[in-house]
């Protein structure tokens, strides 16, 4: 049956030997990689180390962090506005569909009420139910009209946002150096944008509270009310995210208003240092995701 050593087949001995050899090679390679990593120069692990190596002053560090935050907030707001416009288009279609459903429900309820009236005493109960359905449909149509106007207003407002530069930080520095008063990203414009989003969110909160308090056990209201509820919830979630980003951007812009106390030499140093800092900042983000 083949060669064997102490009762162990030769093929099994060979298999064990090959497995051990492969394990030794793998362990040796891991050891070499570990030694190589230990020999590499230590990389900066945070922004503080990067700034210390560049010998930035405390004032420069403050403005570098603020300008990086400004760029990030601006990019986030620009991207979120684009996504919000797409969402508003979808929600407008849903509002239109719900409006058609409300009108059809009202029409059916009116026809049912007229038929019940002709039945006299027997149809009195149907008349009462039909009146309730007409009231529910009219209320839904009124709220859907408010939602439609809100969506159209937000779409127009977001489509005309023109105060977000591609590189907000460098645009601000260059505007300060050249003493340009027309810098678009101002505290007033950010606050105005924030206020408009907050006002729309206030309307949605009011409608949300109304529809959440409506009894979901009322079968006459379930389908139509649920359709409107979903539209309101989707709009609220999107605008809350938009409002949060706008708050961060407004805070950054307001802090930059302190730049009035910087002289031209400081602005020049911040401009040059910021370009170096951003390069190191981007490299660090590639190394430390």
TACOR-V236563 format. One record per residue. N is the residue number from 1. PSI is psi in whole degrees, 0 to 359 (none if undefined). D_FIRST is the distance of its C-alpha to the first C-alpha in Angstrom with 1 decimal. Layout:
BEGIN
N:PSI:D_FIRST
N:PSI:D_FIRST
END
This chain:
BEGIN
1:13:0.0
2:166:3.9
3:152:7.1
4:149:8.8
5:117:12.6
6:38:14.0
7:0:11.3
8:128:11.4
9:146:8.8
10:320:10.4
11:328:11.4
12:323:13.2
13:318:15.0
14:319:16.1
15:318:17.4
16:318:19.4
17:316:20.8
18:317:22.0
19:318:23.6
20:320:25.4
21:316:26.7
22:318:28.0
23:320:29.7
24:319:31.4
25:316:32.8
26:316:34.1
27:321:35.8
28:317:37.3
29:318:38.8
30:319:40.3
31:317:41.8
32:319:43.4
33:319:44.9
34:318:46.3
35:321:47.9
36:320:49.4
37:322:51.0
38:332:52.6
39:343:54.1
40:150:55.7
41:144:59.5
42:130:60.3
43:147:61.4
44:132:64.4
45:355:63.4
46:168:66.7
47:328:70.0
48:318:71.8
49:319:69.7
50:315:70.4
51:326:74.1
52:321:74.3
53:329:72.8
54:357:75.4
55:44:78.2
56:147:79.7
57:168:82.6
58:322:82.6
59:316:84.9
60:317:82.6
61:317:79.5
62:312:81.4
63:329:82.3
64:312:78.9
65:318:77.2
66:319:80.0
67:323:79.7
68:316:75.9
69:321:76.5
70:314:79.2
71:316:77.0
72:317:74.2
73:320:76.6
74:315:78.3
75:318:75.0
76:318:73.9
77:319:77.2
78:314:77.3
79:320:73.8
80:326:74.7
81:317:77.9
82:314:76.0
83:323:73.6
84:321:76.5
85:321:78.4
86:315:75.4
87:320:75.2
88:323:79.0
89:317:78.7
90:318:76.2
91:326:78.2
92:321:81.4
93:319:79.7
94:321:78.7
95:319:82.3
96:318:83.7
97:317:81.4
98:324:82.4
99:319:86.0
100:320:85.8
101:319:84.2
102:319:87.0
103:318:89.7
104:320:88.1
105:317:87.9
106:317:91.6
107:316:92.7
108:321:90.9
109:320:92.4
110:316:95.9
111:319:95.6
112:322:94.3
113:319:97.2
114:321:99.8
115:321:98.4
116:324:98.4
117:321:102.0
118:341:103.1
119:355:101.6
120:224:104.1
121:326:103.4
122:326:100.1
123:8:98.7
124:319:99.9
125:321:96.5
126:329:94.9
127:317:97.6
128:315:96.7
129:320:93.0
130:322:93.8
131:320:96.1
132:319:93.3
133:322:91.0
134:317:93.6
135:318:94.0
136:317:90.3
137:318:90.1
138:319:93.1
139:317:91.7
140:318:88.4
141:320:90.2
142:315:92.2
143:323:89.1
144:326:87.2
145:320:90.2
146:318:90.1
147:319:86.4
148:316:87.0
149:320:89.8
150:316:87.7
151:317:84.8
152:320:87.2
153:316:88.9
154:321:85.7
155:316:84.4
156:316:87.7
157:314:87.7
158:328:84.1
159:336:84.5
160:11:87.5
161:118:85.9
162:19:86.8
163:16:86.9
164:97:83.2
165:159:82.8
166:318:79.4
167:91:79.3
168:322:81.6
169:307:81.3
170:325:82.3
171:321:85.0
172:315:86.5
173:314:86.5
174:323:88.1
175:321:90.6
176:321:91.6
177:320:91.9
178:0:94.0
179:50:96.0
180:117:95.2
181:349:96.5
182:21:94.8
183:125:91.3
184:324:89.8
185:80:87.5
186:162:90.3
187:324:90.4
188:315:92.9
189:322:90.8
190:317:87.6
191:322:89.6
192:318:91.1
193:315:87.7
194:318:86.4
195:321:89.5
196:319:89.1
197:318:85.4
198:323:86.5
199:317:89.3
200:321:86.9
201:326:84.5
202:319:87.4
203:316:88.2
204:322:84.6
205:320:84.5
206:313:87.6
207:322:86.1
208:316:82.8
209:321:84.7
210:314:86.6
211:334:83.7
212:331:81.5
213:346:84.4
214:134:84.7
215:123:83.4
216:359:80.1
217:350:80.7
218:104:83.5
219:337:81.9
220:341:84.7
221:346:83.7
222:303:79.9
223:310:79.0
224:315:81.8
225:321:81.8
226:324:78.0
227:317:78.2
228:322:80.9
229:318:79.0
230:321:76.0
231:315:78.2
232:317:79.9
233:317:76.7
234:318:75.2
235:319:78.4
236:315:78.7
237:317:75.2
238:315:75.7
239:330:79.1
240:318:78.1
241:318:75.5
242:320:78.1
243:321:80.7
244:316:78.3
245:319:77.7
246:324:81.4
247:315:82.2
248:317:79.9
249:318:81.4
250:319:85.0
251:318:84.3
252:316:83.0
253:321:86.1
254:322:88.5
255:326:87.0
256:343:87.5
257:342:91.2
258:352:91.4
259:349:91.0
260:339:94.8
261:2:94.8
262:140:92.8
263:176:94.6
264:321:93.7
265:318:92.0
266:319:89.7
267:320:88.9
268:315:88.1
269:320:85.7
270:320:84.1
271:310:83.7
272:316:82.0
273:325:79.9
274:320:78.8
275:319:77.4
276:318:75.4
277:318:74.4
278:321:73.2
279:314:71.0
280:322:69.4
281:316:69.3
282:320:67.3
283:320:64.9
284:322:64.3
285:330:63.7
286:324:61.0
287:318:59.3
288:91:59.8
289:none:59.6
END
